[in-house]
């Protein structure tokens, strides 16, 4: 069987087209998340995942450090062995590497410095099960702040059996988007433009937005994990795999946001 592909079908690199039973992607030409201005931290499970000896983690090994690929040195770490996620060389996210967070105690934490009035964050994950509402990530305003309690997390992801929710505090402004039953793979983008907080789930599917006047960020930590209510306190035993994350200190234009979504989708094929 042969197929003919015309690149004029693709609006930009990373987009895809369907031809019969095939989904065809236009290859990226050196485009990465660093191609967009404002990249603050970037974690990709195929790079910089280190074990307790600071060597590349092997499949099934505990992860002490997830190195920041942005060049800014904001590495995510976990020194407590019992709380370290496991490296998975070929995950259920398009057979790509990922970190497996057990939902009981696993998390990583990176030191950041976000004082802008605009932020955009991306996460590629697989939620394997949902026993109760769980948290996936939080950007917090104080050292050792609660992982995802609403009064301390100023940007967060929350998932339950019926919705995906993002929030920006201290006024607990949140939005919700319909979500299918676990297990599922997803790319989500949470964006704060200084006026509106908007969620994008697998590109524009399930988009939701809420207005709030929170002013500038004052974030010093980014917590990565799943199923946690606070340091050492599990919210629910929810298992999650995370393959890639990126944080920008800007409100991305629709062109840059779509380019990022398409880049991630060309890698992980979630939509």
Backbone as CSV, one residue per row, in Angstrom:
resi,resn,N_x,N_y,N_z,CA_x,CA_y,CA_z,C_x,C_y,C_z
1,UNK,0.835,-1.193,0.000,0.000,0.000,0.000,0.872,1.246,0.000
2,UNK,0.517,2.236,-0.784,1.266,3.482,-0.814,0.345,4.652,-0.495
3,UNK,0.906,5.685,0.086,0.154,6.897,0.378,0.948,8.094,-0.122
4,UNK,0.234,9.145,-0.469,0.866,10.368,-0.950,0.615,11.478,0.056
5,UNK,1.665,12.147,0.485,1.564,13.216,1.467,1.986,14.530,0.818
6,UNK,1.156,15.523,0.936,1.456,16.868,0.459,1.687,17.739,1.683
7,UNK,2.902,18.279,1.843,3.217,19.050,3.035,2.397,20.319,3.159
8,UNK,1.708,20.742,2.092,0.823,21.903,2.223,-0.376,21.573,3.094
9,UNK,-0.580,20.277,3.377,-1.656,19.876,4.287,-1.335,20.264,5.728
10,UNK,-0.070,20.534,6.006,0.362,20.821,7.359,0.580,22.321,7.520
11,UNK,-0.124,22.931,8.468,0.017,24.366,8.673,1.390,24.719,9.228
12,UNK,1.942,23.847,10.065,3.256,24.107,10.647,3.884,22.796,11.069
13,UNK,5.172,22.839,11.355,5.871,21.636,11.762,5.250,21.049,13.025
14,UNK,5.187,19.735,13.062,4.641,19.056,14.223,3.172,18.717,14.088
15,UNK,2.473,19.325,13.110,1.062,18.994,12.932,0.937,17.662,12.201
16,UNK,-0.279,17.120,12.230,-0.463,15.800,11.664,-1.629,15.799,10.683
17,UNK,-1.673,14.784,9.844,-2.777,14.587,8.917,-3.134,13.108,8.914
18,UNK,-4.398,12.792,8.643,-4.862,11.410,8.604,-5.007,10.979,7.151
19,UNK,-4.408,9.872,6.805,-4.510,9.310,5.461,-4.914,7.846,5.581
20,UNK,-6.187,7.563,5.338,-6.664,6.197,5.484,-6.537,5.736,6.922
21,UNK,-5.817,4.646,7.123,-5.599,4.118,8.471,-4.317,4.630,9.113
22,UNK,-3.706,5.659,8.492,-2.435,6.170,8.978,-2.578,7.587,9.517
23,UNK,-1.842,7.867,10.578,-1.688,9.232,11.069,-0.252,9.630,10.788
24,UNK,-0.060,10.693,10.009,1.270,11.082,9.555,1.638,12.427,10.166
25,UNK,2.838,12.509,10.717,3.324,13.729,11.340,4.395,14.372,10.475
26,UNK,4.377,15.688,10.433,5.465,16.426,9.803,6.578,16.598,10.838
27,UNK,7.740,16.117,10.516,8.854,16.102,11.461,9.280,17.518,11.851
28,UNK,9.641,17.680,13.122,10.187,18.948,13.586,11.589,19.146,13.014
29,UNK,11.947,20.380,12.698,13.280,20.703,12.205,14.055,21.436,13.288
30,UNK,14.404,20.681,14.342,15.179,21.270,15.411,14.373,22.106,16.381
31,UNK,13.051,22.098,16.267,12.212,22.882,17.182,12.136,22.162,18.525
32,UNK,12.310,22.904,19.607,12.166,22.373,20.958,11.425,23.407,21.798
33,UNK,11.027,23.072,23.029,10.401,24.078,23.894,11.272,25.317,24.094
34,UNK,12.593,25.175,23.978,13.485,26.322,24.121,13.386,27.284,22.943
35,UNK,12.698,26.866,21.873,12.502,27.754,20.726,11.528,28.879,21.036
36,UNK,10.786,28.737,22.141,9.811,29.756,22.556,10.411,30.589,23.690
37,UNK,10.314,31.893,23.576,10.871,32.795,24.583,10.187,32.614,25.932
38,UNK,10.975,32.670,27.004,10.417,32.632,28.348,10.467,31.284,29.026
39,UNK,11.173,30.299,28.450,11.252,28.970,29.068,11.999,29.064,30.400
40,UNK,11.352,28.655,31.467,11.903,28.776,32.820,12.446,27.442,33.331
41,UNK,11.735,26.353,33.036,12.165,25.014,33.437,11.532,24.003,32.483
42,UNK,12.271,22.928,32.199,11.797,21.937,31.231,12.352,20.570,31.625
43,UNK,11.446,19.621,31.791,11.818,18.265,32.190,11.303,17.275,31.153
44,UNK,12.187,16.416,30.665,11.843,15.436,29.644,12.422,14.094,30.075
45,UNK,11.587,13.070,30.171,12.000,11.810,30.785,13.028,11.035,29.976
46,UNK,13.248,11.417,28.727,14.274,10.754,27.930,15.655,11.370,28.145
47,UNK,15.730,12.400,29.015,17.007,13.083,29.243,17.164,13.428,30.723
48,UNK,18.363,13.287,31.224,18.693,13.825,32.539,17.959,13.211,33.714
49,UNK,17.589,11.939,33.625,16.942,11.250,34.744,18.011,10.448,35.478
50,UNK,18.309,10.828,36.730,19.455,10.268,37.444,19.035,9.476,38.671
51,UNK,19.817,8.433,38.966,19.562,7.596,40.135,20.303,8.141,41.358
52,UNK,20.357,7.357,42.414,20.980,7.792,43.665,22.465,8.069,43.509
53,UNK,23.106,7.453,42.507,24.537,7.656,42.266,24.798,8.757,41.255
54,UNK,23.760,9.495,40.894,23.846,10.570,39.889,24.260,10.046,38.525
55,UNK,23.920,8.793,38.260,24.120,8.182,36.951,22.758,8.045,36.275
56,UNK,22.733,7.916,34.936,21.452,7.737,34.253,20.676,6.556,34.827
57,UNK,19.438,6.779,35.179,18.621,5.729,35.782,18.308,4.632,34.776
58,UNK,18.331,3.398,35.235,17.920,2.255,34.426,16.439,1.996,34.656
59,UNK,15.858,1.213,33.784,14.430,0.910,33.902,14.113,0.325,35.283
60,UNK,13.136,0.899,35.962,12.731,0.422,37.274,13.484,1.028,38.437
61,UNK,14.540,1.806,38.172,15.313,2.425,39.249,14.624,3.659,39.810
62,UNK,14.883,3.918,41.093,14.375,5.121,41.733,15.124,6.347,41.210
63,UNK,14.394,7.457,41.107,14.948,8.688,40.538,15.167,9.717,41.647
64,UNK,16.427,10.123,41.801,16.747,11.170,42.765,16.686,12.559,42.142
65,UNK,17.072,12.657,40.852,17.163,13.958,40.185,16.588,13.878,38.777
66,UNK,15.785,14.854,38.429,15.309,15.029,37.053,15.863,16.362,36.595
67,UNK,16.842,16.322,35.694,17.567,17.526,35.326,16.763,18.441,34.415
68,UNK,16.854,19.717,34.705,16.210,20.766,33.924,16.910,20.885,32.574
69,UNK,16.147,20.781,31.482,16.701,20.850,30.131,16.652,22.262,29.546
70,UNK,16.181,23.231,30.330,16.087,24.605,29.819,17.430,25.314,29.807
71,UNK,18.421,24.756,30.527,19.701,25.419,30.669,19.765,26.332,31.870
72,UNK,18.672,26.412,32.638,18.611,27.302,33.796,18.998,26.619,35.108
73,UNK,19.252,25.315,35.059,19.735,24.602,36.244,18.697,24.388,37.325
74,UNK,17.433,24.392,36.990,16.377,24.210,37.995,15.993,22.730,38.082
75,UNK,16.918,21.926,38.565,16.716,20.484,38.610,15.703,20.112,39.693
76,UNK,14.872,19.115,39.394,13.886,18.610,40.361,14.511,17.433,41.105
77,UNK,14.397,17.426,42.428,15.086,16.422,43.227,14.188,15.830,44.308
78,UNK,14.610,14.671,44.806,13.985,14.037,45.948,15.062,13.193,46.638
79,UNK,15.451,13.605,47.852,16.517,12.913,48.571,16.018,11.732,49.393
80,UNK,14.726,11.709,49.716,14.164,10.614,50.509,13.867,9.439,49.573
81,UNK,14.565,8.345,49.766,14.465,7.209,48.846,13.028,6.704,48.726
82,UNK,12.316,6.612,49.841,10.950,6.083,49.827,9.994,6.962,49.032
83,UNK,10.375,8.227,48.800,9.507,9.166,48.093,9.947,9.410,46.657
84,UNK,10.903,8.632,46.172,11.394,8.826,44.813,10.544,8.056,43.804
85,UNK,10.201,8.698,42.678,9.481,7.985,41.618,10.409,6.997,40.920
86,UNK,9.842,6.124,40.092,10.620,5.138,39.357,10.718,5.522,37.889
87,UNK,11.870,5.232,37.300,12.059,5.484,35.873,11.491,4.320,35.069
88,UNK,10.706,4.638,34.055,10.115,3.632,33.171,10.634,3.902,31.761
89,UNK,11.416,2.983,31.211,12.075,3.208,29.924,11.085,3.233,28.763
90,UNK,10.030,2.437,28.862,9.015,2.382,27.804,7.644,2.361,28.467
91,UNK,7.047,3.534,28.574,5.797,3.664,29.308,4.595,3.473,28.387
92,UNK,3.412,3.601,28.965,2.169,3.526,28.187,1.856,4.841,27.486
93,UNK,2.759,5.818,27.593,2.599,7.075,26.859,3.391,6.942,25.565
94,UNK,2.795,6.304,24.588,3.398,6.095,23.268,4.758,5.402,23.366
95,UNK,4.900,4.526,24.363,6.130,3.754,24.584,7.343,4.632,24.875
96,UNK,7.115,5.867,25.311,8.196,6.794,25.613,8.585,6.696,27.085
97,UNK,9.811,7.104,27.433,10.207,7.118,28.837,9.315,8.027,29.669
98,UNK,9.141,7.651,30.933,8.326,8.460,31.858,8.773,8.144,33.277
99,UNK,8.341,8.981,34.202,8.557,8.730,35.620,7.247,8.270,36.232
100,UNK,7.290,7.198,36.999,6.101,6.632,37.622,6.014,7.102,39.077
101,UNK,4.996,7.910,39.384,4.727,8.380,40.742,3.636,7.502,41.340
102,UNK,3.888,6.928,42.515,2.984,5.915,43.050,1.707,6.491,43.658
103,UNK,1.632,7.818,43.841,0.426,8.402,44.410,0.338,8.283,45.912
104,UNK,1.278,7.604,46.524,1.273,7.426,47.980,2.229,8.417,48.640
105,UNK,3.475,8.439,48.151,4.444,9.350,48.768,5.403,9.977,47.771
106,UNK,5.400,9.531,46.512,6.391,10.002,45.547,6.161,11.448,45.124
107,UNK,7.239,12.213,45.066,7.199,13.539,44.445,8.619,14.028,44.223
108,UNK,8.771,14.967,43.303,10.012,15.694,43.079,9.727,17.170,43.276
109,UNK,10.759,17.941,43.560,10.561,19.367,43.813,11.732,20.149,43.231
110,UNK,11.423,21.242,42.537,12.475,22.082,41.990,12.340,23.506,42.528
111,UNK,13.471,24.181,42.658,13.483,25.574,43.083,13.356,26.462,41.859
112,UNK,12.364,27.342,41.862,12.118,28.232,40.737,12.053,29.666,41.248
113,UNK,11.934,30.597,40.341,11.779,32.000,40.711,10.870,32.661,39.697
114,UNK,9.573,32.649,40.009,8.573,33.192,39.091,7.907,34.388,39.755
115,UNK,8.219,35.572,39.276,7.637,36.802,39.833,6.920,37.610,38.755
116,UNK,6.640,36.971,37.635,5.965,37.653,36.534,4.454,37.670,36.743
117,UNK,3.751,38.426,35.916,2.289,38.449,35.967,1.675,37.448,35.001
118,UNK,2.519,36.735,34.237,2.019,35.762,33.267,2.825,34.472,33.375
119,UNK,2.137,33.348,33.201,2.769,32.026,33.290,2.039,31.056,32.367
120,UNK,2.793,30.161,31.743,2.206,29.066,30.980,2.932,27.782,31.351
121,UNK,2.183,26.725,31.649,2.790,25.452,32.037,2.171,24.304,31.246
122,UNK,2.996,23.322,30.914,2.559,22.129,30.187,2.935,20.881,30.977
123,UNK,2.103,19.846,30.860,2.428,18.549,31.451,1.882,17.441,30.547
124,UNK,2.713,16.437,30.307,2.305,15.242,29.554,2.278,14.092,30.545
125,UNK,1.135,13.449,30.700,1.020,12.435,31.742,0.050,11.325,31.354
126,UNK,0.128,10.245,32.095,-0.864,9.170,32.038,-1.396,8.985,33.449
127,UNK,-2.683,9.143,33.606,-3.319,8.866,34.890,-3.836,7.439,34.824
128,UNK,-3.206,6.560,35.586,-3.503,5.131,35.472,-4.781,4.732,36.194
129,UNK,-5.097,5.433,37.277,-6.322,5.135,38.010,-6.704,6.353,38.830
130,UNK,-7.989,6.474,39.124,-8.458,7.560,39.977,-9.391,6.967,41.020
131,UNK,-8.917,6.859,42.249,-9.761,6.385,43.339,-10.512,7.543,43.979
132,UNK,-9.926,8.731,43.889,-10.489,9.960,44.453,-9.766,11.110,43.775
133,UNK,-10.221,12.343,43.970,-9.518,13.474,43.350,-8.027,13.456,43.696
134,UNK,-7.190,13.770,42.715,-5.748,13.761,42.938,-5.120,15.009,42.340
135,UNK,-3.950,15.345,42.833,-3.195,16.476,42.314,-2.054,15.952,41.456
136,UNK,-1.723,16.697,40.410,-0.647,16.303,39.516,0.572,17.198,39.634
137,UNK,0.360,18.473,39.910,1.474,19.404,39.963,1.010,20.682,40.617
138,UNK,1.932,21.371,41.300,1.621,22.668,41.879,2.843,23.573,41.840
139,UNK,2.617,24.827,41.546,3.634,25.860,41.641,3.274,26.682,42.869
140,UNK,4.149,26.697,43.850,3.779,27.254,45.146,4.622,28.465,45.518
141,UNK,4.089,29.224,46.464,4.649,30.527,46.791,5.578,30.534,47.990
142,UNK,5.752,29.406,48.668,6.593,29.404,49.857,7.357,28.093,49.961
143,UNK,8.580,28.167,50.422,9.372,26.964,50.631,8.626,26.028,51.587
144,UNK,8.560,24.742,51.200,7.870,23.715,51.987,6.385,23.981,52.164
145,UNK,5.803,24.737,51.239,4.353,24.917,51.257,3.672,23.599,50.930
146,UNK,2.396,23.504,51.277,1.627,22.314,50.976,1.690,22.027,49.478
147,UNK,1.814,20.766,49.127,1.960,20.359,47.729,0.840,20.920,46.850
148,UNK,-0.374,20.907,47.321,-1.469,21.350,46.477,-2.709,21.814,47.227
149,UNK,-2.566,22.213,48.450,-3.702,22.790,49.158,-4.038,24.132,48.523
150,UNK,-5.307,24.394,48.294,-5.710,25.520,47.463,-5.222,26.875,47.965
151,UNK,-5.081,27.051,49.250,-4.702,28.365,49.760,-3.224,28.669,49.555
152,UNK,-2.412,27.657,49.238,-0.988,27.918,49.055,-0.514,27.715,47.622
153,UNK,-1.186,26.866,46.860,-0.784,26.633,45.482,-1.330,27.741,44.595
154,UNK,-0.447,28.381,43.821,-0.918,29.485,42.992,-1.134,29.081,41.543
155,UNK,-0.716,27.883,41.200,-1.057,27.320,39.904,-1.019,25.821,40.067
156,UNK,-2.105,25.137,39.738,-2.122,23.705,39.985,-2.984,22.939,39.017
157,UNK,-2.783,21.617,38.991,-3.612,20.700,38.216,-4.295,19.743,39.188
158,UNK,-5.544,19.475,38.927,-6.340,18.614,39.800,-7.179,17.730,38.893
159,UNK,-7.225,16.451,39.172,-7.996,15.535,38.334,-8.877,14.642,39.187
160,UNK,-10.098,14.391,38.717,-10.987,13.434,39.357,-11.577,12.552,38.265
161,UNK,-12.558,11.743,38.613,-13.152,10.840,37.619,-14.004,11.585,36.599
162,UNK,-14.325,12.833,36.861,-15.233,13.554,35.958,-14.680,14.860,35.431
163,UNK,-13.563,15.348,35.958,-13.107,16.664,35.527,-11.607,16.829,35.715
164,UNK,-11.090,17.774,34.959,-9.739,18.267,35.155,-9.879,19.718,35.581
165,UNK,-9.172,20.115,36.614,-9.362,21.447,37.184,-8.016,22.142,37.343
166,UNK,-8.000,23.436,37.075,-6.823,24.243,37.342,-7.219,25.359,38.284
167,UNK,-6.258,25.868,39.035,-6.605,26.944,39.957,-5.446,27.900,40.136
168,UNK,-5.784,29.130,40.444,-4.816,30.172,40.764,-5.325,30.862,42.014
169,UNK,-4.534,30.928,43.042,-4.956,31.441,44.325,-4.196,32.716,44.672
170,UNK,-4.503,33.444,45.761,-5.156,32.980,46.978,-6.679,32.953,46.963
171,UNK,-7.320,33.479,45.938,-8.778,33.560,45.964,-9.465,32.316,45.417
172,UNK,-8.694,31.256,45.178,-9.250,29.962,44.795,-10.114,30.032,43.537
173,UNK,-9.708,30.872,42.584,-10.410,30.909,41.306,-10.044,29.653,40.523
174,UNK,-11.052,28.910,40.092,-10.761,27.655,39.415,-11.671,27.459,38.215
175,UNK,-11.282,26.534,37.357,-12.109,26.175,36.215,-12.071,24.666,36.073
176,UNK,-13.072,24.128,35.427,-13.183,22.685,35.309,-13.448,22.292,33.860
177,UNK,-12.969,21.129,33.492,-13.138,20.632,32.144,-13.493,19.158,32.197
178,UNK,-14.423,18.752,31.344,-14.841,17.354,31.325,-13.675,16.445,30.967
179,UNK,-13.660,15.260,31.540,-12.554,14.343,31.370,-13.091,12.916,31.329
180,UNK,-12.435,12.060,30.566,-12.861,10.680,30.501,-12.353,9.868,31.674
181,UNK,-12.812,8.629,31.752,-12.409,7.750,32.846,-10.972,7.279,32.652
182,UNK,-10.247,7.097,33.756,-8.880,6.571,33.709,-8.920,5.079,33.335
183,UNK,-7.854,4.556,32.753,-6.607,5.257,32.443,-6.711,6.053,31.145
184,UNK,-5.944,7.119,31.064,-5.889,7.912,29.845,-4.575,8.683,29.802
185,UNK,-4.169,9.051,28.574,-2.999,9.897,28.356,-3.474,11.292,27.985
186,UNK,-2.726,12.310,28.399,-3.154,13.676,28.112,-1.984,14.638,28.072
187,UNK,-2.135,15.679,27.273,-1.283,16.854,27.325,-2.171,17.991,27.811
188,UNK,-1.783,18.650,28.885,-2.560,19.796,29.347,-1.668,21.024,29.432
189,UNK,-2.291,22.158,29.183,-1.622,23.445,29.286,-2.471,24.329,30.180
190,UNK,-1.852,24.925,31.182,-2.523,25.858,32.078,-1.854,27.216,31.906
191,UNK,-2.632,28.216,31.516,-2.052,29.509,31.148,-2.720,30.652,31.895
192,UNK,-1.889,31.535,32.470,-2.361,32.721,33.171,-1.832,33.936,32.415
193,UNK,-2.733,34.746,31.873,-2.309,35.895,31.070,-2.386,37.216,31.832
194,UNK,-2.581,37.137,33.153,-2.710,38.336,33.962,-4.152,38.717,34.235
195,UNK,-5.061,38.178,33.428,-6.497,38.438,33.598,-7.289,37.145,33.677
196,UNK,-7.004,36.225,32.759,-7.741,34.971,32.675,-6.813,33.778,32.864
197,UNK,-7.345,32.765,33.519,-6.654,31.492,33.703,-7.359,30.482,32.809
198,UNK,-6.643,29.927,31.837,-7.253,29.076,30.823,-6.587,27.712,30.786
199,UNK,-7.402,26.688,30.631,-6.938,25.310,30.549,-7.133,24.792,29.129
200,UNK,-6.101,24.148,28.593,-6.183,23.463,27.302,-5.861,22.002,27.547
201,UNK,-6.748,21.134,27.117,-6.606,19.699,27.325,-6.522,19.027,25.967
202,UNK,-5.371,18.392,25.670,-5.159,17.804,24.344,-5.518,18.802,23.250
203,UNK,-4.759,19.867,23.185,-4.980,21.010,22.293,-6.184,21.801,22.785
204,UNK,-7.190,22.021,21.964,-8.306,22.872,22.391,-9.464,22.077,22.975
205,UNK,-9.381,20.749,22.965,-10.465,19.929,23.479,-10.686,20.189,24.967
206,UNK,-11.931,20.443,25.348,-12.242,20.636,26.758,-11.742,21.940,27.335
207,UNK,-11.526,22.930,26.490,-10.999,24.210,26.967,-11.960,24.878,27.942
208,UNK,-11.414,25.481,28.999,-12.210,26.207,29.983,-11.393,27.376,30.491
209,UNK,-12.071,28.447,30.949,-11.360,29.643,31.376,-12.131,30.342,32.485
210,UNK,-11.410,31.063,33.350,-12.034,31.849,34.395,-11.222,33.121,34.587
211,UNK,-11.897,34.232,34.834,-11.228,35.504,35.072,-10.936,35.680,36.556
212,UNK,-9.802,36.300,36.854,-9.418,36.579,38.222,-8.359,37.664,38.211
213,UNK,-8.266,38.418,39.298,-7.287,39.498,39.378,-6.302,39.204,40.494
214,UNK,-5.366,38.309,40.241,-4.442,37.868,41.274,-3.128,38.637,41.291
215,UNK,-2.833,39.393,40.215,-1.585,40.134,40.193,-0.395,39.241,39.898
216,UNK,0.797,39.680,40.303,2.030,38.981,39.967,2.192,37.696,40.775
217,UNK,2.925,36.755,40.199,3.282,35.534,40.895,4.393,35.813,41.900
218,UNK,4.492,34.931,42.880,5.622,34.930,43.801,5.929,33.474,44.119
219,UNK,6.349,32.735,43.091,6.508,31.283,43.216,7.971,30.910,43.357
220,UNK,8.250,30.012,44.295,9.629,29.604,44.552,9.854,28.099,44.427
221,UNK,8.787,27.303,44.282,8.934,25.860,44.127,7.923,25.308,43.135
222,UNK,8.337,24.263,42.423,7.438,23.524,41.542,7.442,22.082,42.023
223,UNK,6.273,21.609,42.458,6.115,20.245,42.967,5.554,19.356,41.861
224,UNK,6.199,18.201,41.637,5.783,17.256,40.609,5.419,15.941,41.266
225,UNK,4.231,15.449,40.979,3.831,14.180,41.567,2.379,13.882,41.291
226,UNK,1.799,13.009,42.082,0.405,12.636,41.870,-0.191,12.085,43.153
227,UNK,-1.450,12.442,43.412,-2.185,11.853,44.518,-1.769,12.352,45.876
228,UNK,-1.214,13.567,45.958,-0.708,14.068,47.227,-1.526,15.259,47.714
229,UNK,-1.642,15.361,49.048,-2.333,16.489,49.664,-1.353,17.437,50.338
230,UNK,-0.173,16.964,50.663,0.843,17.785,51.308,2.099,16.978,51.479
231,UNK,3.183,17.586,51.941,4.427,16.836,52.118,4.238,15.611,53.012
232,UNK,4.386,14.430,52.444,4.270,13.199,53.209,2.843,12.788,53.525
233,UNK,1.857,13.517,52.993,0.450,13.211,53.299,-0.285,12.918,51.999
234,UNK,-0.562,11.639,51.713,-1.229,11.322,50.451,-2.706,11.717,50.458
235,UNK,-3.144,12.247,49.327,-4.560,12.560,49.174,-5.339,11.292,48.829
236,UNK,-4.792,10.508,47.917,-5.398,9.232,47.541,-4.333,8.426,46.810
237,UNK,-4.422,7.099,46.845,-3.415,6.282,46.178,-3.633,6.253,44.669
238,UNK,-3.216,7.298,44.001,-3.445,7.457,42.569,-2.134,7.361,41.822
239,UNK,-2.047,6.423,40.915,-0.817,6.187,40.171,-0.763,7.044,38.918
240,UNK,0.400,7.620,38.629,0.537,8.527,37.497,1.917,8.384,36.866
241,UNK,1.987,8.490,35.550,3.246,8.572,34.827,3.358,9.973,34.213
242,UNK,4.516,10.610,34.356,4.754,11.923,33.760,5.935,11.801,32.811
243,UNK,5.735,12.246,31.562,6.764,12.116,30.537,7.501,13.417,30.258
244,UNK,6.805,14.538,30.378,7.447,15.816,30.051,6.681,16.960,30.701
245,UNK,7.419,18.015,31.107,6.814,19.200,31.699,7.617,20.421,31.263
246,UNK,6.940,21.548,31.128,7.632,22.790,30.765,6.910,23.961,31.403
247,UNK,7.680,24.937,31.861,7.140,26.123,32.511,7.718,27.366,31.846
248,UNK,6.828,28.285,31.448,7.215,29.550,30.827,6.777,30.712,31.712
249,UNK,7.598,31.754,31.759,7.234,32.950,32.518,6.602,33.985,31.604
250,UNK,5.850,33.498,30.633,5.116,34.355,29.708,3.757,33.720,29.428
251,UNK,2.848,34.514,28.932,1.584,33.996,28.409,1.800,33.743,26.926
252,UNK,1.884,32.483,26.543,2.231,32.150,25.163,1.149,32.601,24.189
253,UNK,1.572,33.063,23.034,0.630,33.379,21.963,-0.007,32.082,21.482
254,UNK,-1.113,32.198,20.788,-1.772,30.988,20.283,-0.847,30.232,19.334
255,UNK,-0.036,30.960,18.568,0.899,30.312,17.645,1.935,29.490,18.410
256,UNK,2.528,30.087,19.456,3.538,29.368,20.241,2.923,28.238,21.054
257,UNK,1.726,28.478,21.602,1.071,27.424,22.390,0.735,26.228,21.493
258,UNK,0.205,26.501,20.296,-0.127,25.416,19.383,1.124,24.690,18.902
259,UNK,2.214,25.444,18.695,3.471,24.809,18.290,3.962,23.870,19.380
260,UNK,3.830,24.306,20.633,4.246,23.464,21.752,3.356,22.226,21.849
261,UNK,2.050,22.410,21.742,1.125,21.275,21.779,1.444,20.285,20.658
262,UNK,1.697,20.804,19.458,1.975,19.930,18.328,3.309,19.212,18.488
263,UNK,4.293,19.909,19.056,5.580,19.278,19.351,5.384,18.113,20.322
264,UNK,4.634,18.342,21.387,4.403,17.292,22.373,3.583,16.150,21.784
265,UNK,2.577,16.496,21.000,1.736,15.455,20.402,2.502,14.623,19.375
266,UNK,3.437,15.261,18.649,4.237,14.490,17.696,5.103,13.464,18.416
267,UNK,5.408,13.733,19.679,6.219,12.815,20.480,5.360,11.757,21.177
268,UNK,4.195,12.168,21.690,3.434,11.291,22.588,2.080,10.844,22.033
269,UNK,1.633,11.441,20.937,0.421,11.000,20.220,-0.782,10.837,21.153
270,UNK,-1.130,11.902,21.884,-2.266,11.813,22.801,-3.565,12.304,22.183
271,UNK,-3.500,13.018,21.062,-4.740,13.461,20.403,-4.597,13.441,18.897
